[in-house]
Each structure stands twice: as structure tokens, then as C-alpha cells.
Amino acid sequence: MEAYKRWVRRNKEYVHSLESLANGLTWLLPERFSESEIIPEAVTSILGIVTAVNEHIIETTPTNPSQMHTRPPETSSFPYSLFLTLMKDVETLVEVMAQHFYGDDNKWNFIAATEATKVLARLALLRNSGYKMLLHGGETVNDEKGPNDANQPQTRGHPFQQGRNGHFTYEGRALAAMSRFGENARMISDPTWFHRAEHHQRAITQLPETDIKRPTLLSFLSEKGLPGGLMIMGEVMFIARPLVYVLLIRKYGSRSWLPWFVSLTIDLIGMSSSTMLLTSQNARKLHLSDPEKDELRRRKLLLALYLMRDPCFGKYTRRRLESTEKTLGHVPVVGFLAAKLIELLVGAQTRYTYMSGS
């Protein structure tokens, strides 16, 4: 493993190119592989895992060249961000396999187990980070030191496909491609992949793991007061919301409005408590960095996913989409593109993990 790490770190640009090529080649695989959803999702998960592990290796590259050829000292910190990224890479495969082998009703048991695992990891990461806001669900390390830090950590993914590295199924691949286009347009002024690696290397060098003294919950609340309590409440609600939603679906079914309304209520209350931190009075006690403000904006965008979740989708959104498709169907080119886009959205909506926002 150490030999593989050294090879990845010496050839990081070559590794990144290979990963991009592998994800692109999934578009060219024979049609017969799409007949079973397990095989495409397995390919996607494997590519995602390899990419996530390689990025983690590159981000933890020692800055001292002499350390490149020696075994690094063991660290007591569990790589929660990497673990959460790997969970995101396999969760759709878990859903597809559970549905295939155990049926539509029993698949929610496996989805609930996956969400519970992510909840425990995120709570541990929240405590381990000194009660900082989780960026992109914990997949991105929040290692900002203060408001004047010019280096901003970048997210690994996007609101609708967090942590995924391109889907082999047609709906997922197209959604991932569209989101990557928007992501690149938003961050074109910053070479994210290489910049993120440099940022993490600098953080590792400047703040050794053994020298960090993280505050306890009591000391954090004593120091930050009400703003600190609001921030923690917002984070806990954001972390727990997906598990509560899945457990309610497991009990009442996906066609019931109860899980939908309870999940939306938790999101709105948690987001309101976090948004209150932006007020001038609270900002003096608990300053939010630019990446944390971006995270709040990202969470607001995730509310749009409620339109794609049943029963709202089946009773309202789908009808609107079908009406739009009929209206634009007579317009050349535009009608064709609209029909394909709506087909992708309808196909992606069938998977909980595509629209979970977790």
C-alpha cells in the first residue's frame, strides 16, 4: 500500500487523467450492460471508490520530500471525510441490490442502515472538528482558520449528486455531466483539484493532528453562547433529517405525506437556526467563513429536491413536467431536448439516493 501511495503521489496528474478517462469510457460500453442496474452501479461505485482513495492519498502527501520514501507515522484520527465519500459512492449500489434481491418494501431497511451509518460518522466528525459546520455533508474538510484565510476548500460534488463520480446508468450519467458543467463554470477561476490538494497539504503541515486541542461541547457552548447553540442545533438537524425521513417512509410508505412534511419541517427549522448566525449580533460571537456561507446557500438549493420526492412528485411535479413536454413538443430541437431532460428527471426520481440530498 505504501508503494501504491508513493506512485499515486508522484503521478497525480496522470492518475487524475486516467480517472477522467475511465469515467468517460462508461458512456461507450455496450447497451446490454444497461439491462441490469446492478452491473452499471457496481462499475460506478468502483470508479468512485478508487477516485476517492486516490484523492485522499494526494491530499495527505507529506510536504517534506524525504518523507515520501518512508512510512508515515500512524495518526489517531479516523478519516471521516473519506469514509463519508465512500459511503456516497456505494449507497446507490446498496439500494439497487436491496431492491433487486429483497423487493421495494424491504429495501428501506438497507437504506435506513446506510443513513444511520452516515449519521454516526457525521456526528463523530462534528465533534472531532471542534463543532465546525460540516461542508458538503462532511465530505470536504472544514479546516478554515479565520475570516482572512484566502484558501477556500472546494466541495467534492454538487447538490444533486454528492460525492458521485459519474453514473453509468443513463439518467445518473447525464445528471452528473450537467452538474459537472455547472460546477466548472462556477469555479473556473480556481483549479479545484490541484488547489484542494495544496490546501490540505498546507493544513496538515501547519496544524499537526497531535497538537490540536478541540473544544468540548460544554466549552464550545460556554464560549459561543446562543449562536453556538443555534449552530449545533442546525447541524444536528441537518445530520439526522435523512435518517428520520427514511424511517418514516419505512413505516408509512413513500406515498404518505407524513414523511415528506416531517422532513421538510426539520430542514426548515435547522436551516432557520443556522441562518440566524448571519445576523450582525450573532456574527460577532460566531463568525462564518466563506465556505460555510456557501454551504448554507447549498442547503437552501437542496430544498428544491422536495419537488422531486413522492408524493409531491407523483401528484404535482410530474404533471407539470408532462404539461411542459406537450407544450414544447411542437418546437424543433427545443421540444426534443425538453423531452430528454424530463425523461432523465423522471428516471432519476425513482432512486432515493439520487434525490436524497444527504
Beta strands, then each sheet from edge to edge (+ up, - down):
end
